[in-house]
C-alpha cells in the first residue's frame, strides 16, 4: 500500500486525490473542478495500485480523463443523477441521456442541439413506450436536462447559443456544442454488454465458481475488499447488513485503519458498525448537517427522534430490521427493462439474487443476525412522525423556504428520505426503525436568528433558519 510510504508532508495531498477519485468515478478537465485531474495525474501510479489492492477497482488515467471502474456489490438508489436545479432524474431523462451518448459516439467534433435532439428522437422511436417530441415542452426540458448533465462533466462544451432558448422555443433558439470524444467514450463503459443481461443483478459483482463454490467468497483478500468497498460507498456500515463471513473483518482494526490512511477520513466505531466521517466534504455526496430547509429540518427531526428513544417513561417497542437487501429495487428496475432489447443468442443465464441466503444456510444466517441485534431497534409509528414534523413547522416554519412552508406532508417525505439515505433510520410498513448512528446527533443545539425591526439589510452572517451542531458524515 503506497499510502504507508508517502512522505508525511505529501500524504494529505495524496489523500485528497484518493477522495476525489472515489467520489467522482469520472474526472475530466472541467469536472468536478479544474484542479482535480492534475491532482489525480500527479498520483496516478500510486492510486492505480492502491485502488486495485484495497478495493479491486481499476483506474484508467489519460491526458483528459480519469476513470474508475468500480466493483459493484449492491444496488444503491441513494445517488441518482440530478439536474442543474438538483431535481432527481426520472426514467425519461435517463433514457435521453443514454440515447444522447449513443448519438454523440457517432457524431463529429461539433453538433447543434436541434441535430442531437433529432437523432435522439429517432432512437427513441425504436424503443417501446419512449418518445422525444420536440414540439412538447416537457420533452424538451427533459432532453435539455440530459444535455446539461453531459455539459457539466465536459462531454459537451457550449460553443455558441443557449440551450434554454431552444427549450423555450426550438424555432427561435439554438445551441452549438463542441464534443469531447474521450469524455464521451469514458462515460459509458459498462462491465458487461447490457444486451446480454436479463436484469440489473448481472451488473453486480461477478462471483466465479470453483467446484460449485464461489471462489471470491473463500478468498480472505476478497472478503476484505468487499468490506473496504462498503466503508467508502455507504454512509454507515452496519454489521448485520454484511454477510456472516464479512462481519469479523469489519471488526478488525487493520482493515478500517487502511481505509482511514488511504482516504484521510476518521472512522467512528460503534458496537453495531462503522462510519467514516468526512470533515473535508470531498468524498461525501451529502453534507449533513448542512444548509437548506431539508437538511436543517432533518437535523431537528433527528434530535426529536433521539429524545423520544431516550424517554424512559414511554419506552418504544423494538423490532429486528433484518438485512438491508436491494432485492425489491432490483425487481423494480427489471420490470422496466423490455425483453425485446435482449440479444438471446449471447444472453447470460439469469443472475440469482446475491442477497438471498443459500437454502441450507438461511436458518444459520438468521440466527447469527438475531444474535447480533438481540433487542432490535426502536420503532416509531408514523402518526408520531407526522405530528412531530408538523410541530417543527409550526415552531420554525417562518424560517423554512416558501415551498416547504406550504407543503408539510411533502417536507416530511423528503426529510425522512434524507435520513434513510444517510442510514440513520429505516422505513418499515408501520413506521420507522431508529438505527444506531442517529445517536450521534442527539442533543443538537438549535438557534433561530431573527431580524431586528430597525434592520433594513441582512448581512451574510445573518442567515435565517434553524442550525445545529454536529459533524459531517460521508
TAMOMO-V76333 format. One record per backbone hydrogen bond with DSSP energy under -0.5 kcal/mol. CO is the residue of the C=O (numbers start at 0). NH is the residue of the N-H. If there is no record, write none. Layout:
CO_NH + CO_NH
This chain:
0_3 + 1_4 + 1_5 + 6_9 + 6_10 + 7_11 + 9_13 + 10_14 + 11_15 + 12_16 + 13_17 + 14_18 + 15_19 + 16_20 + 17_21 + 18_22 + 19_23 + 24_67 + 26_65 + 30_27 + 32_35 + 32_36 + 34_38 + 35_39 + 36_40 + 37_41 + 38_42 + 39_42 + 40_43 + 42_46 + 43_47 + 44_48 + 45_49 + 46_50 + 47_51 + 48_52 + 49_53 + 50_54 + 50_55 + 50_56 + 51_55 + 57_68 + 59_66 + 63_28 + 64_61 + 65_26 + 66_59 + 67_69 + 68_57 + 69_71 + 70_72 + 71_204 + 80_88 + 82_85 + 86_82 + 89_93 + 90_94 + 91_95 + 92_96 + 93_97 + 94_98 + 95_99 + 96_100 + 97_101 + 98_102 + 99_103 + 100_104 + 102_105 + 103_106 + 108_178 + 110_176 + 111_115 + 112_116 + 113_117 + 114_118 + 115_119 + 116_120 + 117_121 + 118_122 + 119_123 + 120_124 + 122_125 + 123_126 + 125_127 + 126_129 + 130_132 + 131_133 + 132_135 + 134_136 + 135_139 + 136_140 + 137_141 + 138_142 + 139_143 + 140_144 + 141_145 + 142_146 + 143_147 + 144_148 + 145_149 + 146_150 + 147_151 + 148_152 + 149_154 + 149_155 + 150_153 + 154_179 + 156_177 + 159_175 + 161_165 + 162_166 + 163_167 + 164_168 + 168_171 + 168_172 + 173_161 + 174_112 + 175_158 + 175_159 + 176_110 + 177_156 + 177_179 + 178_180 + 179_183 + 180_184 + 181_185 + 182_186 + 183_187 + 186_188 + 192_195 + 193_196 + 194_342 + 195_347 + 198_201 + 199_202 + 200_203 + 204_206 + 205_207 + 207_214 + 207_215 + 209_212 + 212_209 + 213_217 + 214_217 + 215_218 + 217_219 + 218_222 + 219_223 + 220_224 + 221_225 + 222_226 + 223_227 + 224_228 + 225_229 + 226_230 + 227_231 + 228_232 + 229_233 + 235_237 + 236_273 + 237_240 + 238_241 + 242_245 + 242_246 + 243_247 + 245_249 + 246_250 + 248_251 + 251_255 + 252_256 + 253_257 + 254_258 + 255_259 + 256_260 + 257_261 + 258_262 + 259_263 + 265_276 + 266_268 + 267_274 + 269_272 + 271_238 + 272_269 + 273_236 + 274_267 + 274_276 + 275_277 + 275_473 + 276_265 + 276_278 + 285_287 + 287_472 + 291_295 + 292_296 + 293_297 + 294_298 + 295_299 + 296_300 + 297_301 + 298_302 + 299_303 + 300_304 + 301_305 + 302_306 + 303_307 + 304_308 + 305_309 + 307_310 + 309_311 + 310_313 + 316_378 + 318_376 + 322_324 + 325_329 + 326_330 + 327_331 + 328_332 + 329_333 + 330_334 + 331_335 + 332_335 + 333_336 + 335_337 + 337_340 + 338_341 + 341_343 + 342_345 + 343_346 + 351_353 + 352_355 + 357_360 + 357_361 + 360_364 + 361_365 + 362_366 + 363_367 + 364_368 + 365_369 + 366_370 + 367_371 + 368_372 + 370_373 + 372_375 + 376_318 + 377_379 + 377_433 + 379_431 + 380_384 + 381_385 + 382_386 + 383_387 + 384_388 + 385_389 + 386_390 + 387_391 + 388_392 + 389_393 + 390_394 + 391_395 + 392_396 + 395_398 + 396_399 + 400_403 + 400_404 + 401_405 + 403_406 + 406_410 + 407_411 + 408_412 + 409_413 + 410_414 + 411_415 + 412_416 + 413_417 + 414_418 + 415_419 + 416_420 + 417_421 + 418_423 + 418_424 + 419_422 + 423_434 + 425_432 + 427_430 + 429_381 + 430_427 + 431_379 + 432_425 + 432_434 + 434_437 + 435_438 + 436_439 + 437_440 + 438_441 + 440_443 + 443_445 + 446_448 + 446_466 + 451_454 + 456_458 + 458_461 + 459_462 + 466_446 + 473_284
